[in-house]
Amino acid sequence: MTRQMILDLPVRQARGRDDFFVAPPNALALATLDDCAGWPSGRMLLIGPEGAGKSHLAAIWAETQDAPVLSAAALTDAEAPAAARHGAVVIEDAHRIATRPAAEEALFHLHNLMQAEGGRMLLTAASPPRDWGVHLPDLASRMAALASVRIGPPDDALLSAVLVKLFADRQTKVPRSLIPWLVGHMDRSFDAARRLVAALDARAVAEGRPLSRAMAAEVLDMRA
């Protein structure tokens, strides 16, 4: 069987509101972000596992607020004044800030500046602040005091929608009947969906074949 070269092409992620599938596991998170006027002290922490849609929700909120989206691990003090001028900011992957003293200091200063200016701050993380390993005591106490909302484990409808979106982001054609079959046979997590779609896409490209249930069964067996 002829195998094709796999090109490391960028995945084009759809991040608009119309691309976000609302289901019971994420409905409260979406409603909470929509009602940011009611956030305690203008702060909110969005918690969810890898692939749950935190970045998608953050992008929706950032667009409505004209807010910059900054990576917690790469945060610098130089970014704080510009973020404060916007009146709103998104800090992505806050759980990755530990062991980065400069980033911890920058987040501490940005938090205080946004509070002083009356701005809003949305943070995303895969776990609650107690699990981040933050070393700066003042930052740890502020993060622990944040109001938070969670994205729950996916139900069948949400997992199906996630699979459809992941395939669409890769511009990969998938038979409609394959989605419910995958949902019934894969590990039930957002991260498992992401890894499965990547593996199926790579296999289809490498072998020059369309996706099928037989191919999916082979890939799932290989990953078991």
N, C-alpha and C positions, 0 to 999 in steps of 0.2 A: 504493500500500500504506500502510495506517495505521501510523504509528509512535507508540509509547507513550513517555511521559515516563520517563526512567531515574532512579530514586531512589537516592541514595547510602546504601544500607542497610548496617549493619555485618555483616561476615561472622562467623558463629558457628563458631569453630574447635573441633573436638572434640580434646581433649588428654588423654584417658584412656589407660590402658595397653591396654585392649581395642581402642582405635581405632588403635593403632600396628601397622603391617604390617611384620613381620620378614622380611628378605630378606638374601642374602649381602652386599650393600653396607653394611648397617647392623647386622648381627648382632653383630659384634665390639664396636661402640660400645655397644649395649644390654647385652651381657654385662659390659663394663667398668664401666658405671654401676651395674649390679646388684652388682658386687663392690667397692664403694667402700671396704670395709675394707682392701683390698689396695693402695690408691692410695699412691704414694710421698709421704710427708709430708702425706697427706690432700688433695692437690691433683690436679685433672685438667682438661685442656683438650680440649674437644670441637670438632673442626674439620670443616667441611663447607660446600659451596656454599649460596647462597641457596635456600631452599625444600627443603633436604634433610631437614628434620625435627629440626634441632638444638633448636629451642624446644619441640617436642613431647617429645623425650627429656628435656630439662631440666625440663619441667613434671612428667613422671612421677617423676623423681628428687626434685624438690622436695617433691612430695606425700609420698613415702615418708620423707623426712628432716625434714618440717615446716620447710622452708627458705624464706626469702623469696627472691623473684626480683627482682634489681635491674638496671637498665640501666647499662652501663659509662659511657656518655657523660654520663649525668646523675648519676653517683655523687657523694655528698657525705660529708664526715667524720662528719656527724651520724648517718648510717645505720650506721656501723661497730659501735658498742656493742650495738645491738639485734640486728644480724646475728650477732654473736659469742655473744650469749645463746642464740640458737637452736641454736648448735653446728654449723650448716651454712648455706651461702649459695650462690645461683646468681648469677653475673655474666654477663649476656647481651651479645652483640655487643662483645666486648672489643676487636676490631679498630677500633672507632669511637672509641677513647679518645684517639688522637693529636690534638694541637693543642688539647687541653682540659687545661690545667695543673692546675686544681682537681680534675678527675676523676682525673688521674694520681696526684696526691698522695693522694687519698682511697683509691684502689685499693691503693697502696703501704701505707698505714696499715692498711687492712682486712686485707690479706694478712698483715702482721706480727702483727696482733691475733689473727687466726684461728690462726696458727701457734703463738702463745704460749698460746692457750686449748685447743689440740689439736682445733680444729674442722675441718670439711671444706669445701672450696671447689671448685665446678664452674664453669668458664668456658666460654662458647661463642664461636666466632669463625669467620669465613669464610676465614681465612688464618693461617699460623704467625706467632708474635710478631715474627720478623725483618722482617716486611712491615708491621707496624703503624705504624711511624714514632714510637715512644715516645721522648719527649725526656728523661724523668727517668732517669738512668743506673741508679740502684738498682732502679727498677721494671723497666726493660728486662732487667736481669740475672736478676731473679726470674722474670719471664715466660719468658725463654729456657730456664730450668731446669725448667719444668713438664713433667711427663709428659703425653702427648697420645694421642688416638685419633681416627681419621678415619672419616667416612662417605664411602664411595666413590661413583663415578658410578652412576646407576641402571641396573639391568638391566630387561628387559621386564616382569617381574612387579612390581618395585618401582615402575616408572614407571606401570604400570596402576593400582596401588593408590593412588599419589599423585593421579592424575587422578580416581579415584572419590572420594577423600576431599575434594579441592578442590571438586568439584561438590556433594558432600553438605554441606560447610561453607556453601555458598551456597544450599542447599536447592533446587538445580537438578536437575530430572529429566533423565536422560540414557539413551538406548537402550543396552542392554548391548553390542550389537554395535558401537557407535561407539567404545568404548574401545580395542580392539585396532587399529582402523583409525587412530585418532589416534596411537597408539604407533608405527605403521609409517610415518607421514607427517610427524610433528613433529620439531623439533630435540630431541635427546636430552639434556635437562638439566632439573633441578628448576625452575630459574627460567623456562625456556621453558614448562613445564607450568603454572606459576602464571599467566603472562601469557596463555597460550592459553585457559585456563578463564575468566579474567576477560573476555577479548574475546568468547568464545562466549556467555557469560552476558549480557553487555551487548547483543550483537546479538539474541539471542532475546527479551529484554525489549523492546528498541526496536521490533522488528518484530512482536511478539506472536505469534511462531511457536515451536513446539517445536524442540528441537535435532535436527539431522539430518546425515547425511553430506554432503549438498549444501551446507548452511550451513557446515559445518566446512571443506569444500574452498574455499569462497569466502573464509572468514576466513584460512585458511592462505595462499591466493594473495595476499590483501591484505597479509599480513605478510611475504611473501617478499622 
